[in-house]
Structure formats: structure tokens, C-alpha cells
């Protein structure tokens, strides 16, 4: 397989690297993280001006028609700087759902605002009892007089505090665990009957818990066909899983490289600890786990871009490998840095926290191993 990037993709990668080096140093990132919003509106507008927000949206919906490979490139670079702006939540997950299945009117109304940087999105698909089972949904949507009435509770809504619109997964028919009967709806975050509890996640991001009490939405806000939403959601989450794995690969690269550099300067017994053979072996293992993850990431990106039949199985294998590798690399990086590896002042602990959270999003490695074996 040819893993080399074409001219346009190389240009995008260089553009991202330049932005991170000039405008997203560690001090800037920490100031943004401690702000009330949790990300920079100025940076988000820059993303729009540079075309990044429309890069992964189809041309029919007003974007540039990029594939999973372009998504991978963006997210890998974002992972290197722990970029806080909600590209995954707004573009890769929510934007992809709208792009795939929403009506032309909804695409024109919402995606145009998203691409211009004037609108934030979030997808509410997790419930307290559901764990990683996407079909385990108690939230209901009943059709009454050409309007849907939504009732239920959603947890861990990533980017919930900043979202202008939610994509809500609700059950229009069937029992709690049925795969049939799930529908997707676009809901204005200011709709009557929506209440939220916003909170800070362990990796410095923002999320919400949503309570829906008799939320009235028009039937035109239904995405796709009623009762057939699970297939759309699964496909979007596979794309988002690749994206978050690419972010993890970028973060793992920084962790192992910074650790190697630190062992060249930290001295013990009169010499750099990097000269101790046992520590060299650890760093080689870190490098191998990173390289295996990156190679698998490229393969999965190509499979999704080409819409390969085994794409879902490939995504499960990647998420398993990334979860296993990120845990190992994060633990070794912290240990080799000693006590300061877990301080707020050093970036190592922040990267490890983000990788730990990534392991749980869309299914941890135990879940993905089971999913892979079933597929």
C-alpha cells in the first residue's frame, strides 16, 4: 500500500504544522484551557478562514469533499498540540451525520454556518446505562401533530456547553435495546424543555449532561428515515473513531520524543539516564508501539476513504491498538520523567490524561477487542 500523501494533503499538513508552531504553543494552550469557554473563538474562526472546517464536508453540502485521509491529517497534527477547539465534535461527528443523511434544507441552513465558523454542534448519543452499546437508548421521540416530543437524559455530551445545535439520538419505536427504531434529530440548544449541567472533564475539555422534558421539534428536523438512525450513527462514529485515534497518534509521538530528549539531559550516577540499557529498551518499546499504531492508522484511513467492506473491522483493530499503545507510552513517559511527570506545569501529564480519555471515547480497547472478534 502507498502511504505517501499527495500534493494537496502535504500542503494541508504543512499549514497545520505552521499554525501550531506559531499560534499554539504550550502556554497559549494552557491559557485557552483555563478560560470559561475552554477553546478559542479566534482560532476557530482561523480554522474557518483556512478552509479546515469545510475540508471534510462533501462538495454537495458546501464543503471541499475531503476523505478520511484529510480528517486523519488534521487530527494527528491537533493531537501533537492537544488542540482544544471542538473539531471532532462539530465537524467529524456531528457535521458528518448531517452531511450524510439530513435534508437539503437542513444542510444549507446549518452546515453553511458551521463551515463559516459561526455554529457549533454536539451529538447526544450516550446514556448512563448504555456503556458502549449505541442501541441502548431510553430517550423517546413521539410524533404528535407533525411535531416530535422528546423526553430523556443524555450524558457525556462532548462540546455540549458551546453547542448551538444538538444531534439527539432518540427511540421512535421498539424496546430499549432494539437496533431498529432509533432516529436522529437536530435540536436547537435553546429549545424549551432542554436543561443542562456543564462540567470540566479530566483532560481539560467541556461536556454536558442534558435533560429533555417535552421538547417539541418539527418533523422536518428528523435526519434520514425514521427508525433507521443507528446505521447512520455507526458510520459517523467509525469516522470519528479514526479521527480520535489519529489525535492519539499525534500525542503519542510527542510523548515518546519528549521522553527521549529528557533522558539525554537528566543525569544520575554522573551520566545521562538515557545511557542505561534498561531505559533504552523501554524507549524502543515506546517507539515500536507508536509506529505500529501509526501504520495501522494509515491503513484504516485508506480503507474508509475507499469505503472498503472490512472498514468497520479495521476501525475496531485500530482503536484496540491505539488504546493499548497509548496506555503503555503514557505510563512509561510519566515514570521516566519521575515525579514531575504528573505536575500541571509539565505537558507530559496532560498528554497522558488526554490519551486516557481517548481510550474510553467510542469504546475502550477491551470493548474493541470483543467487537473485532465478533466481526
C-alpha positions in Angstrom: 0.0 0.0 0.0 1.2 3.5 -0.8 1.2 5.6 2.4 2.6 8.8 0.8 0.5 11.9 0.8 -0.4 13.8 -2.4 0.5 17.4 -3.0 -2.7 18.9 -1.6 -2.5 16.7 1.5 1.1 17.6 2.1 0.2 21.3 1.8 -2.6 20.9 4.4 -0.2 19.1 6.8 2.4 21.9 6.4 -0.3 24.5 7.0 -1.3 22.8 10.2 2.2 22.4 11.4 2.9 26.1 10.8 -0.2 27.2 12.7 0.7 25.0 15.7 4.3 26.2 15.8 3.3 29.9 15.5 0.0 30.2 17.3 -0.5 27.2 19.6 2.5 26.9 21.9 2.0 25.2 25.3 1.5 28.5 27.2 -1.2 29.6 24.8 -2.9 26.2 25.0 -3.0 26.4 28.8 -4.5 29.9 28.8 -7.2 28.7 26.5 -7.9 25.6 28.6 -8.4 27.7 31.7 -10.8 30.1 30.0 -14.5 29.9 30.6 -15.2 28.7 27.1 -12.5 26.2 27.0 -11.4 26.9 23.4 -10.6 30.0 21.4 -13.2 31.6 19.2 -10.4 33.4 17.3 -8.7 30.1 16.5 -12.0 28.6 15.4 -12.5 31.5 13.0 -9.0 30.9 11.7 -9.9 27.3 11.1 -12.8 28.5 9.0 -10.8 31.1 7.1 -8.2 28.5 6.2 -10.9 26.1 5.0 -10.3 23.4 7.6 -13.9 23.4 8.8 -15.2 22.6 5.3 -12.4 20.2 4.3 -14.2 17.0 5.4 -17.7 18.1 4.3 -18.9 16.9 0.8 -19.0 19.3 -2.1 -22.8 18.8 -2.3 -23.1 20.3 1.2 -20.8 23.2 0.5 -17.5 21.7 1.6 -14.4 20.6 -0.2 -15.1 16.9 -0.4 -12.2 15.6 1.7 -11.9 12.0 2.7 -11.0 10.1 5.9 -7.3 10.8 5.0 -7.7 14.5 5.3 -9.5 14.1 8.6 -6.6 11.9 9.8 -4.0 14.5 8.8 -5.8 17.3 10.7 -6.4 15.3 13.8 -2.9 13.9 14.0 -1.5 17.4 14.0 -4.1 18.6 16.5 -3.0 15.7 18.8 0.6 16.9 18.8 -0.5 20.2 20.4 -3.6 18.9 22.3 -5.7 21.4 20.4 -8.8 22.2 22.4 -11.1 23.5 19.6 -14.0 21.1 19.0 -13.2 19.9 15.5 -14.0 16.3 16.3 -17.4 17.1 17.9 -18.6 19.7 15.5 -17.1 18.6 12.1 -16.1 14.9 12.2 -19.0 13.5 14.2 -22.0 15.9 14.1 -21.2 17.5 10.7 -20.7 14.1 9.2 -24.1 12.9 10.3 -25.8 16.0 8.8 -23.8 15.7 5.6 -24.7 12.0 5.2 -28.4 12.0 5.9 -30.0 15.4 6.6 -32.4 17.1 4.2 -31.1 19.7 1.7 -32.7 22.4 3.7 -31.0 21.4 7.0 -27.7 21.1 5.2 -28.0 24.6 3.7 -29.2 26.1 7.0 -26.7 24.5 9.4 -23.6 23.3 7.6 -23.1 26.6 5.9 -22.9 28.3 9.3 -20.6 25.5 10.5 -18.2 25.9 7.6 -18.1 29.7 8.1 -17.2 29.1 11.8 -20.4 30.6 13.1 -22.0 27.5 14.6 -21.1 24.7 17.0 -22.5 21.2 17.1 -22.6 18.3 19.5 -24.0 14.8 19.3 -26.0 13.5 22.3 -25.9 9.7 22.0 -24.6 8.4 25.3 -26.9 7.5 28.2 -25.8 6.4 31.7 -26.9 2.8 31.2 -25.7 2.3 27.7 -21.9 2.0 28.3 -20.6 1.5 24.7 -23.8 0.0 23.2 -25.2 2.5 20.8 -28.6 0.9 20.5 -29.2 1.0 24.3 -31.4 4.2 24.3 -34.2 5.2 26.7 -34.8 8.7 25.3 -38.1 8.7 23.4 -39.5 10.8 20.5 -43.2 10.6 19.9 -44.8 12.1 16.8 -47.8 14.3 17.7 -49.5 16.7 15.2 -46.5 16.7 12.9 -44.1 17.5 15.8 -41.9 15.2 17.8 -42.0 15.3 21.6 -38.6 14.4 23.1 -38.1 13.1 26.6 -35.0 11.6 28.2 -31.5 12.1 29.6 -28.1 12.2 27.8 -24.7 12.0 29.5 -21.2 13.0 28.3 -22.3 15.3 25.5 -18.9 16.4 24.3 -18.8 20.1 23.4 -22.3 20.4 24.9 -21.7 23.8 26.7 -20.8 25.6 23.4 -23.2 23.8 21.0 -25.8 25.8 19.1 -27.5 22.6 17.9 -27.6 19.1 19.3 -28.0 15.9 17.3 -30.1 13.8 19.6 -30.5 10.0 19.3 -34.0 9.0 20.4 -36.2 6.0 20.2 -39.3 6.3 18.0 -40.3 2.7 18.3 -39.2 -0.6 19.8 -37.7 -1.7 23.1 -34.7 -0.2 24.9 -32.1 -2.5 23.3 -33.6 -2.8 19.8 -31.3 -1.8 16.9 -34.4 -0.8 14.9 -36.5 2.2 15.9 -33.7 4.7 16.6 -33.9 8.1 15.0 -31.7 11.2 14.8 -32.9 14.8 15.3 -31.4 18.2 15.1 -32.5 20.2 18.2 -31.8 23.9 18.9 -29.9 24.1 22.1 -32.2 27.0 23.2 -35.3 24.9 22.8 -37.8 25.0 25.6 -37.6 21.9 27.8 -33.8 21.4 27.5 -31.7 21.8 30.7 -28.0 21.1 31.0 -25.4 20.5 33.6 -22.0 21.5 32.2 -18.7 20.2 33.6 -15.0 20.1 33.1 -13.5 16.7 32.0 -10.3 15.3 33.4 -8.4 16.3 30.2 -9.5 19.9 30.3 -12.3 19.7 27.8 -16.0 20.6 28.3 -19.0 18.3 28.3 -22.7 18.4 29.4 -25.5 16.3 30.8 -28.8 17.0 29.0 -32.3 16.6 30.4 -35.0 16.7 27.7 -38.6 17.3 29.1 -41.3 17.5 26.4 -39.0 19.2 23.9 -41.1 20.0 20.8 -39.3 19.9 17.4 -40.7 19.9 13.9 -40.8 16.7 11.9 -38.6 18.4 9.3 -35.7 18.2 11.9 -35.6 14.4 11.5 -32.3 13.3 10.0 -32.7 10.5 7.5 -35.5 8.0 7.8 -37.5 7.4 11.0 -36.3 4.4 12.9 -33.2 3.9 10.7 -30.8 6.2 12.5 -28.4 3.6 14.0 -26.7 2.8 10.8 -26.0 6.5 10.2 -24.7 6.9 13.7 -22.4 3.9 13.5 -20.9 5.1 10.3 -20.3 8.5 11.7 -18.7 7.1 14.8 -16.4 4.9 12.8 -15.1 8.0 11.0 -14.8 9.8 14.4 -13.0 6.8 15.9 -10.4 7.1 13.2 -10.1 10.8 13.9 -9.6 10.4 17.6 -7.1 7.6 17.0 -5.2 10.0 14.8 -5.2 12.5 17.6 -3.8 9.9 19.9 -1.1 9.0 17.4 0.0 12.7 17.3 0.0 12.8 21.1 2.0 9.6 21.4 4.6 11.0 19.1 5.2 14.0 21.3 5.3 11.8 24.4 8.0 9.4 23.2 10.1 12.1 21.6 10.0 14.4 24.7 10.9 11.4 26.9 13.9 10.5 24.7 15.1 14.2 24.9 14.6 14.3 28.6 16.7 11.1 29.2 19.6 12.8 27.4 19.7 15.6 29.9 18.6 14.0 33.2 21.7 12.7 35.0 22.0 10.0 37.6 25.3 8.5 38.9 27.2 11.0 36.9 25.7 10.2 33.4 22.5 10.8 31.5 19.9 8.2 32.3 19.4 7.6 28.6 22.6 5.7 28.6 21.2 3.0 30.9 20.4 0.0 28.7 17.2 -0.9 30.5 15.7 2.5 29.9 16.8 2.4 26.2 14.8 -0.8 25.9 11.8 0.9 27.3 12.1 3.8 24.9 12.5 1.4 22.0 9.3 -0.3 23.1 7.5 3.1 23.2 8.7 3.8 19.7 7.5 0.4 18.4 4.1 0.8 19.8 3.8 4.3 18.3 5.0 3.1 14.9 2.5 0.1 14.9 -0.3 2.5 15.7 0.6 5.0 13.0 1.0 2.3 10.3 -2.4 0.8 11.2 -3.9 4.4 11.2 -2.8 4.9 7.6 -4.3 1.6 6.6 -7.6 2.3 8.2 -7.8 5.8 6.7 -7.3 4.3 3.3 -9.9 1.7 3.8 -12.5 4.2 5.0 -11.6 6.6 2.1 -12.2 3.7 -0.3 -15.3 2.5 1.5 -13.8 -1.0 1.9 -16.2 -3.7 3.1 -14.0 -4.5 6.2 -13.7 -0.9 7.2 -15.7 -1.4 10.5 -13.4 -4.3 11.5 -10.3 -2.3 10.7 -11.6 0.6 12.9 -12.0 -1.8 15.8 -8.5 -3.1 15.4 -7.1 0.5 15.3 -8.9 1.6 18.4 -7.7 -1.5 20.2 -4.1 -0.9 19.2 -4.2 2.8 20.0 -5.8 2.2 23.4 -3.1 -0.4 24.3 -0.2 1.6 22.9 -1.3 5.0 24.4 -1.6 3.5 27.9 1.9 1.9 27.7 3.5 5.0 26.2 1.8 7.4 28.7 2.8 5.3 31.7 6.4 5.0 30.6 6.7 8.7 29.8 5.4 9.6 33.3 7.7 7.1 35.0 10.8 8.2 33.1 10.1 11.8 33.9 9.8 10.9 37.6 7.5 12.9 40.0 7.3 16.0 37.8 5.6 13.8 35.1 2.3 14.3 36.8 2.6 18.0 37.6 0.4 20.6 35.9 3.5 22.6 34.9 4.8 19.8 32.6 3.0 18.8 29.5 3.6 15.1 29.9 0.8 14.5 32.4 -1.7 16.5 30.2 -0.9 14.3 27.2 -1.4 11.2 29.3 -4.8 12.4 30.6 -6.0 13.1 27.1 -4.9 9.7 25.9 -6.6 8.1 28.9 -9.9 9.8 27.9 -9.5 8.9 24.3 -9.3 5.3 25.3 -12.8 5.5 26.7 -14.5 7.5 23.9 -16.4 5.3 21.4 -15.3 2.2 23.3 -12.2 1.2 25.2 -9.7 -1.4 24.0 -11.5 -4.3 25.8 -14.7 -3.4 24.0 -13.0 -3.1 20.7 -11.2 -6.4 21.0 -14.6 -8.1 21.6 -16.1 -6.1 18.7 -13.2 -7.2 16.4 -13.6 -10.8 17.3 -17.4 -10.7 16.6 -16.9 -9.0 13.3 
